[in-house]
Amino acid sequence: MEAQRWQEIEALFDRVLDLPPEERTSGLEQLGDGVPPEIVAEVARLIAEVERSTGFLATARSAAATEALNPLQPGESIGSWTVKRPLGA
């Protein structure tokens, strides 16, 4: 892929990705005006990949946040380690 074509795809990808998720489909459709179909298809493929992978990242981020907000209590264990008391207590 030549550099100029990649720059065009990247610019269009960023523009569509900045839209709220529910507006991305119409944003992709609007790209069709004057943009070669293979570039629109590549942008659509990249957006789909981001949206597919975001579910995993959101789940991982949510699990990490839950752990941070709900620290282990005395008596709970992680592997062979048991919490005796909170640090600094």
Phi, psi and omega in degrees: 000128182287156187300318182296318179296317180297321178297321178295315178299315181297317180295317179292320177301312180299320181296315181289320181295331178289344179286153172301147184310322182288348180256358185293324180297313179293327176297319177295320179297322180291336177296333183302338181285099176085001179251131180305140183303325181292331178285318176300317180298319179293319177297316179299318179297316180295318178298317179299320178297317179297314181295324179292319183282338181297326179301316179296314182294320179295320179295315179296318179296319180296318179296318179295319179295320179298316178298319182293325182277342180236073182295160178297146180259158177309135181097340178281155185236153168232112183059235181268002181264138177239134179285125177268315180197159178297149177301138178083359181265000000 
